[in-house]
Amino acid sequence: MGIVAGLDSSAEYTSIVVCDAETGAVVRHGHAEHPDERDDPQSWLLSLGTAAGGGQLADVQAIGVSAQQQGLLALDGTGAPVGPALLGNDQRVQTAAADLVDALGGREAWAQAVGTVPQAGHPVSKLRWLAREQPEAARQVAEIMQPHDWLVWQLLGRPARRVTDRGDASGTGYWSAAAEAYRPDLVELALGHQVGLPEVIGPAQPAGHTPEGLLISAGTGQTMAAAFGLGVGLGDVVISLGATGSVCAVHHEALVDPSGTITSYADATGLHLPVVRTLNATRVLRGAAGMLGTDLEGLSELALTSTPGSSGLVLLPYLEGEQTPQLPHTAGSLHGLRRESMKPEFLARAAVEGMLCGLADALDVLRGRGVSVRRVFLLGQAAGLAAVRDAAPPLLDAQIVVPEPADYAAIGAARQAAWALSGSGHPPQWPAAACQVFEAGEDRPVGQAVRQQYATVREEMYPGALAPTYQGTAPGYQENVPEHQGTVPEYQGTVPAQGSAPA
C-alpha cells in the first residue's frame, strides 16, 4: 500500500516517523527542536521543516498529525493569530477556570454539559482569560483552533474548511464526547461572542490533500495518538508516570461524573478515554530520593531491600495537594514511624507504594464506574524502575505491561494516516508494541493488604475524601501467568461507525 508518515509536535520538538502502511515497520525518522519561542506557531512549522529535511517524506502517500493538547490559537478574520498561542496548563488561567465553573452553575453543570469541569488546561478557560485580561485581542477573535488543527490547516495550504477530530475536540471544554457535538453557548459564555470552530470529522476521514496531492488524515491529540500507537483497546488502561499521574482507560461510552474527578475524552478510533488524574507521581519518588541522598535508581534499589508494607510505614503522597481525592490544599505526610521502621529502605519502599496506591485510588474510580481493567500499561521513566515493576501488579491488581521506549504518538499518527489512505472501516492491524509483562501471581493478597494499610491511614487523615475503594479482582484479570518478555496481542474489535459533529 506504500508508506505513510506520522508527525508529533510536542511543546518542545517535532518528531517524524515514516512507516510501511501495511506492516507498520518504521523505515525512517526525523527529529528537531522548536527553534524559537514555544508559543510561536511559526516555530512549530520551522521544526517540522527541519525534522522532514533530508528527504524524510520522499514517496510518502499520507501524513497524520499529533500535537500537544489543549493549546489555544485565537485567530482573527484573516487567519492570523491575535497573539501568542496559549499552551498547556497555563497557570495564569486558573482563576478564569474557576470563574467559568461558577458561571454555568457549578461542577455538576459542566460535567453534564461536556463531560469535564474547566481547569487551567482547557481552551474554554483560556478564552475566558483572554476576554478578561486582553479584551481588545478577544474582540478580534473570529475562529479558534488547537495546535493539531492549525498544523493540519497549514499542511493543507490554509483552505476555507477547517477540521479537527473528536479526540482533540473532547479536550476543549466546549465539545461533548457523549453528545458528539459542540456547545457554542459555552464558547460565548467564555469569550463573549461566537467564533468559528473546526468541523469534527471521523477517525478515518481524510482532512484533505495538500496542494501537491498528499493525503492528510484527521490527526488528533498526543494522548489519543499514543494510545492508538500502542494498540490499546477495551480492557486496557494507560498510566502515565510523569511528575503528575494520569490514569486513562479505553471504554465503550462517555462517562459523566458530577464531581469532575473523571474527565471524559474521546479516542482516535470512535471509542472513549475516561481519564482520572493525580497531582503526584514521579515527583514523589524524586522527593524521597533527594531526602535519602540518591537518585531514582538508587531509591529503587533501596526499596527492593525492604519488604511489602514498608514495616508499617505509609506515605500519603499529596506533596502538591491532590486532585484524586480532591484535596487541593493539603500536603504529603508520613505515618507509622517506629524506631525499627526508621531506615532508608523502608522510606524508599513507602514512597514507591505511596505513589502506586495513589494511582490505584484513581484506577478504582474508573473501576467503580464499570470500566473493565484487563491490563495496565505503565509509561514514563519511573516505569523502568525495578521496584515499581515489582510493586505495581499486586497494588494495581492487574497485569502490568511496560512497553519498550518508542515515539508512540508519532506512530499512532502514522497508523491513522494508513487508515485514511486505505479507506477501510477498520484501522490497519500493525504489530503491538514490544513490551515486558508482569503479573501479581502469589503476591496479590500481599498487595491487597498494603492497599488496605494505605486506605486506613488515608481515611483516618481525610475521612470521606474518596469513595470506598474497589474490592475484588478486576474484570478479565488472569492469575498465575508467568512474567515474560514479548509482544502483547492487540484488542480486536469493531470500531464504531464514523460520524461528524456540526461546526
Rosetta blueprint (number, residue, H / E / L):
1 M L
2 G L
3 I E
4 V E
5 A E
6 G E
7 L E
8 D E
9 S E
10 S L
11 A L
12 E L
13 Y E
14 T E
15 S E
16 I E
17 V E
18 V E
19 C E
20 D E
21 A L
22 E L
23 T L
24 G L
25 A L
26 V E
27 V E
28 R E
29 H E
30 G E
31 H E
32 A E
33 E E
34 H L
35 P L
36 D L
37 E L
38 R L
39 D L
40 D L
41 P H
42 Q H
43 S H
44 W H
45 L H
46 L H
47 S H
48 L H
49 G H
50 T H
51 A H
52 A L
53 G L
54 G L
55 G L
56 Q L
57 L L
58 A L
59 D L
60 V E
61 Q E
62 A E
63 I E
64 G E
65 V E
66 S E
67 A E
68 Q L
69 Q L
70 Q L
71 G L
72 L E
73 L E
74 A E
75 L E
76 D L
77 G L
78 T L
79 G L
80 A L
81 P E
82 V L
83 G L
84 P L
85 A L
86 L E
87 L L
88 G L
89 N L
90 D L
91 Q H
92 R H
93 V H
94 Q H
95 T H
96 A H
97 A H
98 A H
99 D H
100 L H
101 V H
102 D H
103 A H
104 L H
105 G L
106 G L
107 R H
108 E H
109 A H
110 W H
111 A H
112 Q H
113 A H
114 V H
115 G L
116 T L
117 V L
118 P L
119 Q L
120 A L
121 G L
122 H L
123 P H
124 V H
125 S H
126 K H
127 L H
128 R H
129 W H
130 L H
131 A H
132 R H
133 E H
134 Q L
135 P H
136 E H
137 A H
138 A H
139 R H
140 Q H
141 V L
142 A L
143 E E
144 I E
145 M E
146 Q L
147 P H
148 H H
149 D H
150 W H
151 L H
152 V H
153 W H
154 Q H
155 L H
156 L L
157 G L
158 R L
159 P L
160 A L
161 R L
162 R L
163 V E
164 T E
165 D E
166 R H
167 G H
168 D H
169 A H
170 S L
171 G L
172 T L
173 G L
174 Y L
175 W E
176 S E
177 A L
178 A L
179 A L
180 E L
181 A E
182 Y E
183 R L
184 P H
185 D H
186 L H
187 V H
188 E H
189 L H
190 A H
191 L H
192 G L
193 H L
194 Q L
195 V L
196 G E
197 L L
198 P L
199 E E
200 V E
201 I E
202 G L
203 P L
204 A L
205 Q L
206 P E
207 A E
208 G E
209 H E
210 T L
211 P L
212 E L
213 G L
214 L L
215 L E
216 I E
217 S E
218 A L
219 G L
220 T E
221 G E
222 Q H
223 T H
224 M H
225 A H
226 A H
227 A H
228 F H
229 G H
230 L H
231 G L
232 V L
233 G L
234 L L
235 G L
236 D E
237 V E
238 V E
239 I E
240 S E
241 L E
242 G L
243 A L
244 T L
245 G E
246 S E
247 V E
248 C E
249 A E
250 V L
251 H E
252 H L
253 E L
254 A L
255 L L
256 V L
257 D L
258 P L
259 S L
260 G L
261 T L
262 I E
263 T E
264 S E
265 Y E
266 A E
267 D L
268 A L
269 T L
270 G L
271 L L
272 H E
273 L E
274 P E
275 V E
276 V E
277 R E
278 T E
279 L L
280 N L
281 A L
282 T H
283 R H
284 V H
285 L H
286 R H
287 G H
288 A H
289 A H
290 G H
291 M H
292 L L
293 G L
294 T L
295 D L
296 L H
297 E H
298 G H
299 L H
300 S H
301 E H
302 L H
303 A H
304 L H
305 T L
306 S L
307 T L
308 P L
309 G L
310 S H
311 S H
312 G H
313 L L
314 V E
315 L E
316 L E
317 P L
318 Y L
319 L L
320 E L
321 G L
322 E E
323 Q L
324 T L
325 P L
326 Q L
327 L E
328 P L
329 H L
330 T L
331 A L
332 G L
333 S E
334 L E
335 H E
336 G L
337 L L
338 R L
339 R H
340 E H
341 S H
342 M L
343 K L
344 P H
345 E H
346 F H
347 L H
348 A H
349 R H
350 A H
351 A H
352 V H
353 E H
354 G H
355 M H
356 L H
357 C H
358 G H
359 L H
360 A H
361 D H
362 A H
363 L H
364 D H
365 V H
366 L H
367 R H
368 G L
369 R L
370 G L
371 V L
372 S L
373 V L
374 R L
375 R E
376 V E
377 F E
378 L E
379 L E
380 G L
381 Q H
382 A H
383 A H
384 G H
385 L L
386 A H
387 A H
388 V H
389 R H
390 D H
391 A H
392 A H
393 P H
394 P H
395 L H
396 L H
397 D L
398 A L
399 Q E
400 I E
401 V E
402 V E
403 P E
404 E L
405 P L
406 A L
407 D L
408 Y H
409 A H
410 A H
411 I H
412 G H
413 A H
414 A H
415 R H
416 Q H
417 A H
418 A H
419 W H
420 A H
421 L H
422 S H
423 G L
424 S L
425 G L
426 H L
427 P L
428 P L
429 Q L
430 W L
431 P L
432 A L
433 A L
434 A E
435 C E
436 Q E
437 V E
438 F E
439 E L
440 A L
441 G H
442 E H
443 D H
444 R H
445 P H
446 V H
447 G H
448 Q H
449 A H
450 V H
451 R H
452 Q H
453 Q H
454 Y H
455 A H
456 T H
457 V H
458 R H
459 E H
460 E H
461 M H
462 Y L
463 P L
464 G L
465 A L
466 L L
467 A L
468 P L
469 T L
470 Y L
471 Q L
472 G L
473 T L
474 A L
475 P L
476 G L
477 Y L
478 Q L
479 E L
480 N L
481 V L
482 P L
483 E L
484 H E
485 Q E
486 G E
487 T E
488 V L
489 P L
490 E L
491 Y L
492 Q L
493 G L
494 T L
495 V L
496 P L
497 A L
498 Q L
499 G L
500 S L
501 A E
502 P L
503 A L
